Amino acid sequence: MADEELLDLLLELQHDLGKYLRLPLTMLPADADEALFREALERALRQTRKGPDGVRPARDIWHEFLAELGGELRDSDALRALREAVSRALSWDGVLEDASEPIDRTTVVAELSAVGARIGDLIAEQRELADG
């Protein structure tokens, strides 16, 4: 994959996953109750990106990115860190089914926000490599 194509793919991931994964949570008022927070988390994970092609959950966006990426960047530390961040973020989906335990909001927001930060790290790494 050419450097420009790779950068475009990463920038698209930053927009579709990095931005929209955390947006529903950041739009909540500070005093939102548990039910509203859970609804926002569900939108963040399961209705991450809405567009002309319909609704795409975070998991699908991630898997589509990996499929398009193919074997590129397999030795990248930044990609490994991104994989870990996405795994942690997506794991919150399982918590949505069990309303008996409160969700640690600070941790959720931090872990969903980390995805965008790790995508940014990967973009920076690739720009650095392209600049030589």
Secondary structure, 3 states (H helix, E strand, C coil): CCHHHHHHHHHHHHHHHHHCCCHHHHCCCCCCCHHHHHHHHHHHHHCCEEECCEEECHHHHHHHHHHHHCCCCCCCHHHHHHHHHHHHHHHHHHHHHCCCCCCCHHHHHHHHHHHHHHHHHHHHHHHHHHHC
